């Protein structure tokens, strides 16, 4: 365990004490929770709960200009671990579960859900910040058994202009940050896919929203990052594009071909559940082989252990 710490900062200046510790510990808690669920070895359960309890009893504040990302990205990793432990391991006490719930509600939810400017976050909920917040609000709502919170996260994904599906991916699949770089595009896709899978687990199908627009976005980005030529509309770009070097006249080759671990989750639904063809996404998965965690960016930025968690069916090996 790398933490816990009282304060975690993620800042545009590059000074981000605590970010690595929280990111790594959140993923470690999830890995131990998964290992416990698969093997039944209580050592994994005890370690997962130890990490959750340690942060819940210590953390006081998420701060810095990018606190929204800290809350949205790493908070989801924590509650994914907590969901497993709460319902499968009797050794996590009610008192400690309540303490963890309080941390999520009081420390993670406020920055994750901020949609109006403040002194420290002057441009919240734009593009991948917004999609990070949306997936977190949905996941937090489920763990906290807060239906209002859950529905609020889904409503943002449907209709918050700077981070909704329609304004993030256009009709032929271009992402609003395709002109910026491919790393942020893939982060955005992964955020939206996590929201869709989380909602799907609750019986709400957001995968097929806008004629499976998210799947179209995956195929567009996968195709381009595999080296193919794709259509590009310079008039389709994110809110606040000027803040990050935009608008952009052409699609970006920055981080082209550097694949984030975000593809199994979408392929698992669109191809293996729905039966839709996703040839470019499948090619990416064949290149990656096994999605583990994000070794290129911050470890907790994208859903970890995608092949284990999201690949469906007995034919997953032959599909590679």
C-alpha positions in Angstrom: 0.0 0.0 0.0 1.4 3.4 -1.0 -1.0 5.5 1.1 -3.1 6.6 2.8 -2.7 10.4 2.8 -4.8 13.2 4.2 -4.6 15.3 1.1 -4.4 14.3 -2.6 -3.6 16.9 -5.2 -3.9 16.7 -9.0 -2.9 20.0 -10.6 -2.2 21.5 -14.0 1.1 22.8 -12.7 2.4 19.2 -12.6 2.6 19.2 -8.8 0.4 16.3 -7.8 1.4 14.9 -4.4 -0.8 11.9 -3.5 -2.2 11.2 -7.0 0.1 8.2 -7.6 -0.6 6.8 -4.2 -4.3 7.0 -4.5 -4.4 5.8 -8.0 -2.2 2.7 -7.3 -4.0 1.9 -4.0 -7.4 2.1 -5.7 -6.4 -0.3 -8.4 -4.7 -2.6 -5.8 -7.9 -2.7 -3.7 -9.8 -3.7 -6.9 -7.3 -6.4 -7.8 -7.4 -7.9 -4.3 -11.2 -7.8 -4.4 -11.3 -9.6 -7.7 -8.7 -12.1 -6.5 -10.8 -12.8 -3.4 -13.9 -13.3 -5.4 -12.2 -15.7 -7.8 -10.1 -17.7 -5.3 -11.9 -17.4 -2.0 -8.6 -16.7 -0.3 -9.4 -14.4 2.6 -5.9 -12.8 2.5 -7.1 -11.0 -0.6 -10.3 -9.9 1.1 -8.4 -8.6 4.1 -6.0 -6.6 2.0 -8.7 -5.0 -0.2 -10.7 -4.0 2.9 -7.5 -2.8 4.6 -6.9 -0.4 1.7 -10.5 0.9 1.7 -10.5 1.4 5.4 -7.1 3.2 5.4 -8.1 5.8 2.9 -11.6 6.2 4.4 -10.2 6.9 7.8 -7.4 9.3 6.6 -8.4 11.2 3.5 -9.7 14.7 4.2 -9.5 16.6 0.9 -9.0 16.2 -2.9 -7.6 19.5 -4.2 -5.8 21.1 -7.1 -7.1 22.4 -10.4 -7.8 18.8 -11.6 -9.5 17.5 -8.5 -12.5 16.6 -10.7 -10.4 14.0 -12.5 -9.0 12.6 -9.2 -12.5 12.1 -7.9 -14.0 10.8 -11.1 -11.3 8.4 -12.1 -9.9 7.0 -8.9 -13.2 7.2 -7.0 -14.7 4.7 -9.4 -11.9 2.2 -8.9 -12.5 2.4 -5.1 -16.3 1.9 -5.3 -15.9 -1.0 -7.8 -13.7 -2.7 -5.2 -16.1 -1.7 -2.4 -19.1 -3.2 -4.2 -17.5 -6.6 -4.4 -16.4 -6.5 -0.8 -19.6 -5.2 0.6 -21.7 -8.1 -0.8 -19.2 -11.0 -0.7 -17.2 -10.5 2.4 -18.7 -10.5 5.9 -15.5 -9.3 7.4 -16.0 -5.7 6.3 -17.8 -4.3 9.3 -20.9 -2.1 9.0 -19.0 0.7 10.8 -16.2 0.7 8.3 -18.6 0.5 5.3 -20.4 3.6 6.7 -17.1 5.3 7.1 -16.2 4.5 3.4 -19.7 5.8 2.3 -19.0 9.0 4.1 -15.7 9.5 2.3 -17.4 8.9 -1.1 -20.3 11.3 -0.3 -18.3 14.1 1.4 -14.9 14.0 -0.4 -15.3 12.4 -3.8 -18.8 13.3 -4.9 -18.5 17.1 -4.6 -15.6 17.6 -7.0 -16.8 14.8 -9.3 -20.2 16.4 -9.7 -19.2 20.1 -10.0 -20.7 21.6 -13.2 -20.3 25.3 -12.4 -17.1 27.2 -12.1 -15.3 27.9 -8.8 -12.1 29.7 -7.9 -10.1 26.4 -8.0 -11.9 24.7 -10.9 -12.8 27.4 -13.4 -13.7 25.1 -16.3 -15.3 22.0 -14.8 -17.2 19.2 -16.5 -15.8 19.8 -20.0 -15.2 16.8 -22.3 -13.3 14.0 -20.5 -13.6 15.8 -17.2 -17.4 15.6 -17.6 -17.4 12.0 -18.7 -15.2 11.1 -15.8 -17.7 12.8 -13.5 -20.7 11.2 -15.1 -19.4 7.6 -14.7 -18.4 8.5 -11.1 -21.8 9.9 -10.2 -23.5 6.8 -11.5 -21.2 4.5 -9.7 -21.4 6.4 -6.5 -25.2 6.5 -6.7 -25.3 2.7 -6.9 -22.9 2.1 -4.0 -24.7 4.7 -1.8 -28.1 3.3 -2.8 -29.0 6.8 -3.9 -31.4 6.6 -6.8 -31.5 10.4 -7.3 -27.7 10.6 -7.6 -27.7 7.6 -10.0 -30.3 9.2 -12.3 -28.6 12.5 -12.2 -25.4 11.0 -13.6 -27.4 9.4 -16.4 -29.2 12.6 -17.2 -25.8 14.4 -17.5 -24.7 11.8 -20.0 -27.8 12.3 -22.0 -28.0 16.0 -22.0 -25.2 18.0 -20.4 -24.0 19.9 -23.5 -20.3 19.8 -22.8 -20.1 16.2 -21.9 -23.1 14.3 -23.3 -22.9 11.6 -25.8 -24.2 13.6 -28.8 -21.7 16.4 -28.3 -18.8 14.1 -27.5 -19.1 11.7 -30.5 -20.6 12.8 -33.8 -22.7 10.7 -36.2 -19.7 9.1 -38.0 -17.7 8.5 -34.8 -15.3 11.4 -34.5 -14.7 12.4 -30.9 -14.8 16.0 -29.8 -11.1 15.7 -28.9 -9.9 13.8 -32.0 -8.0 16.9 -33.1 -6.3 17.1 -29.7 -4.6 13.7 -29.2 -5.6 10.1 -29.1 -4.9 9.6 -25.4 -7.7 11.9 -24.4 -10.1 10.4 -27.0 -9.6 7.0 -25.6 -10.0 8.2 -22.0 -13.3 9.6 -23.0 -14.5 6.4 -24.7 -13.5 4.4 -21.7 -15.3 6.7 -19.3 -18.5 6.5 -21.4 -18.2 2.7 -21.7 -17.9 2.3 -17.9 -21.0 4.4 -17.4 -22.9 2.3 -19.9 -21.7 -1.0 -18.4 -22.6 0.2 -14.9 -26.0 1.2 -16.0 -26.5 -2.0 -17.9 -25.8 -4.0 -14.7 -28.7 -2.1 -13.2 -31.0 -3.0 -16.1 -30.7 0.3 -18.0 -29.3 0.1 -21.6 -27.3 3.2 -22.4 -25.0 1.3 -24.8 -27.6 1.6 -27.6 -28.3 5.3 -27.1 -28.4 7.3 -30.3 -28.2 4.2 -32.5 -25.2 2.8 -30.6 -23.2 6.0 -31.1 -20.6 5.0 -28.6 -19.9 1.8 -30.6 -19.5 4.0 -33.7 -17.0 6.2 -31.8 -15.0 3.1 -30.8 -14.8 1.9 -34.4 -13.7 5.3 -35.7 -11.0 5.7 -33.1 -9.8 2.1 -33.4 -9.6 2.4 -37.1 -7.5 5.6 -37.0 -5.2 4.3 -34.4 -4.6 1.1 -36.4 -3.3 3.3 -39.2 -6.3 3.9 -41.4 -7.6 7.1 -42.9 -10.8 8.5 -41.4 -13.2 11.3 -42.1 -12.6 14.5 -40.0 -14.9 17.5 -39.4 -12.9 20.5 -38.1 -16.1 22.1 -36.9 -16.8 19.4 -34.4 -14.8 20.0 -31.2 -15.2 20.1 -27.5 -16.3 23.0 -25.3 -13.3 25.0 -24.2 -11.2 23.7 -27.0 -9.2 27.0 -26.9 -8.1 26.0 -23.4 -6.2 23.0 -24.7 -4.8 24.2 -28.0 -7.9 23.9 -30.2 -10.0 24.1 -32.3 -8.1 21.8 -34.5 -8.0 21.8 -38.3 -7.1 18.1 -38.6 -7.1 14.9 -36.6 -4.2 14.5 -34.3 -1.5 11.9 -34.7 -0.3 12.5 -31.1 -0.3 9.2 -29.2 -1.7 7.5 -32.4 -1.4 3.7 -32.0 -0.8 3.9 -28.2 -3.8 1.9 -27.0 -5.4 2.5 -23.6 -7.1 -0.4 -21.9 -10.6 0.6 -22.8 -11.6 -1.8 -25.7 -12.7 -5.0 -24.0 -15.6 -3.4 -22.2 -17.1 -2.1 -25.4 -16.4 -5.2 -27.5 -17.9 -7.3 -24.7 -21.2 -5.6 -25.1 -21.5 -4.7 -28.8 -19.9 -7.8 -30.3 -20.3 -10.6 -27.6 -23.7 -9.6 -26.2 -25.4 -7.8 -29.0 -23.7 -9.6 -31.9 -22.7 -6.5 -33.8 -19.6 -6.5 -35.9 -16.7 -4.4 -34.4 -13.8 -5.3 -36.7 -11.5 -2.5 -35.8 -12.1 -2.8 -32.1 -11.4 -6.5 -32.4 -8.1 -5.8 -34.2 -7.1 -3.6 -31.3 -7.9 -6.3 -28.8 -5.9 -8.8 -30.9 -2.9 -6.4 -30.7 -3.3 -5.9 -27.0 -4.1 -9.5 -26.2 -4.7 -9.0 -22.5 -6.0 -5.7 -21.0 -4.6 -5.3 -17.5 -4.1 -1.8 -16.3 -2.9 1.5 -17.7 0.8 1.4 -17.8 1.2 4.4 -20.0 -0.8 7.0 -18.2 -1.9 7.1 -14.5 -2.6 3.5 -13.4 -6.2 4.3 -12.3 -7.3 6.4 -15.2 -9.1 3.6 -17.1 -11.0 0.5 -16.0 -8.4 -2.1 -14.9 -8.2 -5.8 -15.8 -10.6 -5.4 -18.8 -10.1 -8.9 -20.3 -10.9 -10.5 -16.9 -13.9 -8.3 -16.1 -15.5 -7.6 -19.4 -14.8 -10.3 -22.0 -17.7 -12.6 -22.4 -18.2 -16.1 -23.8 -16.1 -19.2 -24.3 -14.8 -18.0 -27.7 -12.8 -15.1 -26.4 -9.5 -16.9 -27.2 -10.4 -17.6 -30.8 -11.6 -14.0 -31.3 -8.0 -13.0 -30.8 
